[in-house]
Amino acid sequence: MQPPSSSRFRPRRIGIAGAGLLGRLLALQLSQRGHEVHVFDPAPHAEARGAAGWTAAGMLSPVAELECADENVFRLGLRSIELWPGILQGLGVPVEFRFDGSLLLAHRGDEGAARRVLDLLTHKMNALDSRLRGNDGGFVTPAQAGAQGMAPQALSAADLRGLEPSIRGPAHAWLLPHEGRLHTVQAMQALAAAARDVHWHWGRRVDHAAPGVLRTDAGEQRFDHVFDVRGTGARPDLPVRGVRGEIFWLQAPGLSLQRPLRLLHPRHRVYLVPRAPDLVVVGASEIESEDRSPVSLRSTVELLAAAHSVVPELAEARIVHGETNLRPALPDNLPHSETQDGLTRINGLFRHGWLIAPALVERALEDLSA
């Protein structure tokens, strides 16, 4: 992206508090626009996995997330899905990205829990339908498909075997055709590497963000504009809390899984997300705790048993990695973005970070240019 050609363009000195997903997207795009960008983060280096973005599975699921999200999150997700291909293409290195749908699954006996979710999704989609239509051809985004094209599609047993032969356990399945996934670790690495003109201040904690000012553990820094995207580190400036999440990476050579899966269950939602060449990410625990200790025995048993019940081939998979992290959440579990003269705050992305971050950044940069 080239700097604006307008004679009114004035490069600014920008300070960013936080080098998670939002911080990296902002740093890259602001530097490409010709601004002097400084990023501060307590992590010791760019590969340190402190931010929640490292741990997420990377599902781009605007419809499935409507179960717990509002219209704003849904619309941000639609816009972000339009933006991701261009962002990833501009990074200069491959980042795994697929957009061939996701699956909702339910075991026999769990029809009631599944029907509650499906009815809720259908109700919300129907309410949005008249505002989603329009198709210009080419790459069909969810917004262009309209609610009918995005709604869950019931699959027969034969249809499911045709799409995903490795799925054997569930009695019921629905396809969400306009959803996808990306490899979060590859993307986090590539975003930092592509932002070559950015001044990265690793090992520097921001204690307070104010208009034009970042107060760090090394002293006060002044800027033309400040972006506060610290997640759980933004306290006490924002009433943000951490919600513990736990995931596993399983290595399963020969497994043919292609799409993200969500198991609809009365007590929990378990997801399985494939990553090339032979990995599967299993997760979905949401625990109201800021404990960062290793994955618990309960989560290990519940998540992996559920994964095995969906894909029996995982019985011989190897657990190669377990990880915990804290999702930043505000009291209503919805994202918040505000801009005033000299300061933009974005926080509370909760479980929707990879789904909505590009659209939030686009909106923030529009506010900065206004």
C-alpha positions as CSV (number, residue, x, y, z in Angstrom):
1,M,0.0,0.0,0.0
2,Q,1.4,3.4,-1.0
3,P,1.2,6.6,1.0
4,P,-1.8,8.8,0.0
5,S,-1.1,11.0,-3.0
6,S,-3.1,13.9,-1.7
7,S,-1.1,17.1,-1.1
8,R,-2.9,17.3,2.3
9,F,-1.3,14.1,3.6
10,R,0.9,14.7,6.6
11,P,3.0,11.8,8.0
12,R,2.5,11.4,11.7
13,R,4.4,9.9,14.5
14,I,2.2,7.0,15.7
15,G,2.4,5.1,19.0
16,I,0.8,1.7,19.3
17,A,0.4,0.0,22.7
18,G,0.3,-3.8,22.1
19,A,1.8,-6.1,19.4
20,G,-1.0,-8.6,19.2
21,L,-3.1,-9.1,16.1
22,L,-4.6,-5.6,16.1
23,G,-1.2,-4.0,16.8
24,R,0.4,-5.8,13.9
25,L,-2.3,-5.0,11.5
26,L,-2.2,-1.4,12.5
27,A,1.6,-1.2,12.4
28,L,1.7,-2.7,8.9
29,Q,-1.0,-0.5,7.4
30,L,0.1,2.7,9.0
31,S,3.7,2.2,8.0
32,Q,2.6,1.5,4.4
33,R,0.8,4.8,4.4
34,G,4.0,6.6,5.2
35,H,3.6,7.2,9.0
36,E,6.4,6.8,11.5
37,V,5.2,3.9,13.7
38,H,6.4,2.8,17.1
39,V,5.0,-0.4,18.7
40,F,5.5,-1.2,22.4
41,D,4.8,-4.6,23.9
42,P,6.1,-6.4,27.0
43,A,6.9,-9.6,25.1
44,P,10.7,-10.1,24.7
45,H,10.5,-10.5,20.9
46,A,8.2,-10.9,17.9
47,E,7.8,-14.7,18.3
48,A,6.9,-14.7,22.0
49,R,3.3,-16.0,22.3
50,G,1.9,-13.6,24.8
51,A,-1.0,-12.2,22.8
52,A,-4.3,-14.1,22.4
53,G,-4.0,-14.0,18.6
54,W,-1.3,-16.7,18.8
55,T,-3.5,-19.2,20.5
56,A,-6.7,-18.8,18.4
57,A,-7.7,-21.4,15.9
58,G,-8.4,-18.8,13.2
59,M,-11.9,-19.7,12.2
60,L,-13.6,-17.1,10.1
61,S,-17.2,-17.9,11.0
62,P,-19.6,-14.9,11.0
63,V,-22.7,-17.1,10.9
64,A,-21.7,-19.7,13.6
65,E,-20.6,-16.8,15.9
66,L,-24.0,-15.3,15.7
67,E,-24.9,-17.7,18.5
68,C,-23.2,-15.3,20.9
69,A,-22.5,-12.2,18.9
70,D,-24.6,-9.2,17.7
71,E,-25.2,-7.7,14.3
72,N,-22.1,-5.4,14.6
73,V,-19.8,-8.4,15.1
74,F,-21.5,-10.2,12.2
75,R,-21.1,-7.2,9.9
76,L,-17.4,-6.7,10.9
77,G,-16.9,-10.4,10.2
78,L,-18.4,-10.0,6.7
79,R,-16.2,-7.1,5.9
80,S,-13.1,-8.7,7.3
81,I,-13.6,-11.8,5.1
82,E,-13.5,-9.4,2.2
83,L,-10.3,-7.8,3.4
84,W,-8.3,-10.9,4.5
85,P,-7.3,-12.1,1.0
86,G,-5.7,-8.8,0.1
87,I,-4.0,-8.5,3.4
88,L,-2.5,-12.0,3.2
89,Q,-1.5,-11.6,-0.4
90,G,0.5,-8.5,0.4
91,L,2.6,-10.2,3.1
92,G,5.0,-11.7,0.7
93,V,5.0,-15.2,2.3
94,P,2.4,-18.0,2.2
95,V,-0.2,-18.0,4.9
96,E,-2.6,-21.0,4.9
97,F,-6.1,-19.6,4.1
98,R,-9.2,-21.6,3.1
99,F,-12.7,-20.5,2.4
100,D,-14.7,-23.6,1.6
101,G,-17.1,-23.6,4.5
102,S,-17.4,-25.0,8.0
103,L,-19.6,-27.8,9.5
104,L,-21.9,-27.9,12.5
105,L,-22.3,-31.5,13.9
106,A,-24.4,-33.1,16.6
107,H,-24.6,-36.6,18.0
108,R,-27.8,-38.6,18.3
109,G,-29.5,-37.5,21.5
110,D,-28.2,-33.9,21.3
111,E,-30.9,-32.8,18.8
112,G,-32.4,-30.4,21.3
113,A,-29.2,-28.5,21.8
114,A,-28.5,-28.4,18.1
115,R,-32.0,-27.2,17.2
116,R,-31.7,-24.4,19.7
117,V,-28.5,-23.1,18.0
118,L,-29.9,-23.6,14.5
119,D,-33.1,-21.8,15.3
120,L,-31.2,-18.9,16.8
121,L,-28.9,-18.6,13.8
122,T,-31.9,-18.8,11.4
123,H,-33.8,-16.2,13.3
124,K,-30.9,-13.7,13.3
125,M,-30.0,-14.4,9.7
126,N,-33.6,-13.8,8.5
127,A,-33.7,-10.5,10.4
128,L,-30.6,-9.4,8.5
129,D,-31.5,-10.9,5.1
130,S,-32.8,-7.8,3.4
131,R,-29.7,-5.8,4.2
132,L,-27.2,-8.4,3.0
133,R,-28.1,-8.9,-0.7
134,G,-26.1,-7.8,-3.7
135,N,-23.7,-9.7,-5.9
136,D,-21.1,-8.1,-8.2
137,G,-19.7,-11.4,-9.5
138,G,-16.3,-12.9,-8.9
139,F,-15.4,-14.0,-5.4
140,V,-18.7,-14.5,-3.5
141,T,-18.4,-13.1,0.0
142,P,-21.0,-14.0,2.6
143,A,-22.6,-10.6,2.3
144,Q,-23.1,-11.1,-1.4
145,A,-24.7,-14.5,-0.8
146,G,-27.6,-13.1,1.4
147,A,-29.1,-15.0,4.3
148,Q,-30.4,-17.8,2.2
149,G,-27.0,-18.5,0.8
150,M,-25.3,-18.3,4.2
151,A,-27.8,-20.3,6.2
152,P,-26.9,-23.7,7.6
153,Q,-27.6,-26.5,5.0
154,A,-28.6,-29.9,6.3
155,L,-26.5,-32.7,5.0
156,S,-27.4,-36.3,4.6
157,A,-25.0,-39.0,5.8
158,A,-23.8,-39.5,2.2
159,D,-23.3,-35.8,1.7
160,L,-21.2,-35.6,4.8
161,R,-19.1,-38.6,3.8
162,G,-18.5,-36.9,0.4
163,L,-17.3,-33.7,2.0
164,E,-15.4,-35.1,5.0
165,P,-14.8,-38.9,4.9
166,S,-13.0,-38.8,8.2
167,I,-16.1,-37.8,10.2
168,R,-17.8,-40.9,11.5
169,G,-19.6,-40.3,14.8
170,P,-22.2,-37.5,14.5
171,A,-25.7,-38.4,13.4
172,H,-26.5,-34.8,12.2
173,A,-24.5,-32.3,10.1
174,W,-25.0,-28.9,8.6
175,L,-22.8,-27.0,6.2
176,L,-22.1,-23.3,6.5
177,P,-20.9,-22.6,3.0
178,H,-19.5,-19.1,3.3
179,E,-17.0,-19.6,6.2
180,G,-13.3,-20.3,6.3
181,R,-10.1,-20.4,8.3
182,L,-6.5,-19.1,8.3
183,H,-3.3,-20.2,10.1
184,T,-3.0,-17.8,13.0
185,V,0.7,-18.5,13.8
186,Q,1.8,-18.1,10.2
187,A,-0.2,-14.8,10.0
188,M,1.2,-13.4,13.2
189,Q,4.7,-14.1,12.0
190,A,4.1,-12.7,8.6
191,L,2.5,-9.5,9.8
192,A,5.5,-8.6,11.9
193,A,8.0,-9.6,9.2
194,A,6.2,-7.5,6.6
195,A,6.2,-4.4,8.7
196,R,9.9,-3.7,8.1
197,D,9.8,0.0,8.5
198,V,8.1,-0.2,12.0
199,H,10.1,0.6,15.2
200,W,9.4,-2.4,17.4
201,H,10.0,-1.8,21.1
202,W,10.0,-5.3,22.6
203,G,10.2,-5.7,26.4
204,R,8.5,-2.4,26.9
205,R,5.2,-2.4,28.9
206,V,2.7,0.4,28.5
207,D,1.2,1.3,31.9
208,H,-1.2,4.1,30.6
209,A,-2.4,5.4,27.3
210,A,-3.7,8.9,26.8
211,P,-4.2,11.3,23.9
212,G,-0.8,11.6,22.3
213,V,1.0,9.9,25.2
214,L,2.1,6.4,26.1
215,R,3.5,6.0,29.6
216,T,5.9,3.0,29.5
217,D,8.2,1.4,32.0
218,A,11.0,3.3,30.4
219,G,9.4,6.7,30.6
220,E,6.8,8.8,28.8
221,Q,6.6,8.8,25.0
222,R,4.8,11.5,23.0
223,F,3.1,11.0,19.6
224,D,0.7,12.7,17.2
225,H,-1.7,9.8,17.7
226,V,-1.9,6.8,20.0
227,F,-3.6,3.4,19.5
228,D,-4.3,1.4,22.6
229,V,-4.8,-2.2,21.6
230,R,-3.3,-3.9,24.7
231,G,-6.1,-6.4,25.4
232,T,-6.0,-7.5,29.0
233,G,-3.1,-5.2,29.6
234,A,-5.3,-2.1,29.2
235,R,-6.4,-2.2,32.8
236,P,-7.2,0.1,34.6
237,D,-7.8,2.3,31.5
238,L,-10.6,-0.1,30.5
239,P,-12.8,-2.6,32.4
240,V,-11.3,-5.6,30.5
241,R,-11.0,-9.1,31.9
242,G,-9.3,-12.2,30.7
243,V,-11.3,-15.3,29.8
244,R,-9.1,-18.5,29.8
245,G,-9.0,-20.6,26.6
246,E,-7.3,-23.9,26.2
247,I,-6.3,-25.6,22.9
248,F,-4.4,-28.7,21.7
249,W,-2.4,-29.3,18.5
250,L,-2.8,-32.9,17.4
251,Q,-0.6,-34.4,14.6
252,A,-2.5,-36.9,12.5
253,P,-0.7,-38.0,9.4
254,G,-3.0,-39.2,6.6
255,L,-6.1,-37.5,8.0
256,S,-8.2,-36.0,5.2
257,L,-10.1,-33.3,7.2
258,Q,-10.5,-30.1,5.2
259,R,-13.0,-27.9,7.0
260,P,-13.4,-26.5,10.6
261,L,-15.9,-28.5,12.6
262,R,-18.1,-27.4,15.6
263,L,-19.7,-30.0,17.8
264,L,-23.1,-28.8,19.2
265,H,-23.4,-30.2,22.7
266,P,-25.6,-29.3,25.6
267,R,-22.6,-28.3,27.8
268,H,-19.9,-27.1,25.5
269,R,-18.9,-26.2,22.0
270,V,-15.8,-28.1,20.8
271,Y,-14.1,-27.1,17.5
272,L,-11.6,-29.0,15.3
273,V,-9.7,-26.9,12.8
274,P,-7.3,-28.6,10.3
275,R,-3.9,-27.1,9.5
276,A,-1.6,-28.3,6.7
277,P,0.0,-30.7,6.4
278,D,-1.2,-33.0,9.2
279,L,-2.3,-30.9,12.2
280,V,-5.6,-30.4,13.9
281,V,-6.3,-27.7,16.5
282,V,-8.9,-28.7,19.1
283,G,-10.3,-26.2,21.6
284,A,-13.3,-24.1,22.7
285,S,-13.0,-24.0,26.5
286,E,-14.2,-20.7,28.0
287,I,-13.3,-20.4,31.6
288,E,-13.9,-17.3,33.7
289,S,-10.4,-17.2,35.1
290,E,-7.2,-15.4,34.4
291,D,-5.1,-18.4,35.3
292,R,-2.4,-19.0,32.6
293,S,-1.2,-22.3,33.9
294,P,-1.1,-25.4,31.6
295,V,-4.2,-27.1,30.3
296,S,-6.3,-28.7,33.0
297,L,-7.1,-32.4,33.2
298,R,-10.8,-31.7,32.8
299,S,-10.3,-29.8,29.6
300,T,-7.9,-32.4,28.3
301,V,-10.4,-35.2,28.8
302,E,-13.5,-33.3,27.6
303,L,-11.9,-31.7,24.5
304,L,-10.0,-34.7,23.3
305,A,-12.9,-37.2,24.0
306,A,-15.2,-34.9,22.0
307,A,-12.7,-34.7,19.1
308,H,-12.3,-38.5,19.0
309,S,-16.1,-38.9,19.0
310,V,-16.3,-36.8,15.8
311,V,-13.2,-38.1,14.0
312,P,-12.3,-41.7,15.2
313,E,-9.0,-41.6,13.3
314,L,-7.7,-39.2,15.9
315,A,-7.3,-42.1,18.3
316,E,-3.7,-42.5,17.0
317,A,-3.0,-38.8,16.7
318,R,-0.1,-37.4,18.8
319,I,-0.5,-34.4,21.1
320,V,2.3,-32.2,20.0
321,H,1.3,-28.9,21.8
322,G,-1.0,-27.7,24.5
323,E,-1.5,-24.0,25.1
324,T,-3.5,-21.6,27.3
325,N,-4.2,-17.9,26.9
326,L,-6.6,-15.1,27.9
327,R,-9.1,-13.7,25.6
328,P,-9.7,-10.0,26.3
329,A,-13.4,-9.4,27.1
330,L,-15.4,-6.4,28.2
331,P,-18.4,-6.7,30.5
332,D,-20.9,-7.3,27.6
333,N,-18.4,-9.6,25.7
334,L,-18.7,-7.3,22.7
335,P,-15.9,-5.4,21.0
336,H,-15.4,-1.7,21.7
337,S,-13.7,0.9,19.5
338,E,-13.5,4.7,20.2
339,T,-11.5,7.5,18.7
340,Q,-10.9,11.0,20.1
341,D,-8.3,13.6,19.2
342,G,-4.9,11.9,19.7
343,L,-6.2,8.5,20.9
344,T,-7.9,5.4,19.6
345,R,-8.8,2.5,21.8
346,I,-9.9,-0.9,20.5
347,N,-10.5,-3.8,22.9
348,G,-12.9,-6.6,23.9
349,L,-12.5,-8.8,20.8
350,F,-13.1,-11.8,23.0
351,R,-13.4,-14.9,20.8
352,H,-13.9,-12.9,17.6
353,G,-10.4,-11.5,17.1
354,W,-9.4,-13.0,13.7
355,L,-13.0,-12.7,12.4
356,I,-13.3,-9.0,13.0
357,A,-9.8,-7.4,13.4
358,P,-9.3,-6.2,9.8
359,A,-12.6,-4.4,9.7
360,L,-12.0,-2.7,13.0
361,V,-8.6,-1.6,11.8
362,E,-10.1,-0.3,8.6
363,R,-12.6,1.7,10.6
364,A,-10.0,3.1,12.9
365,L,-7.8,4.3,10.0
366,E,-10.8,5.9,8.4
367,D,-11.4,7.8,11.7
368,L,-7.7,8.8,11.8
369,S,-7.9,10.3,8.2
370,A,-11.2,12.1,8.8
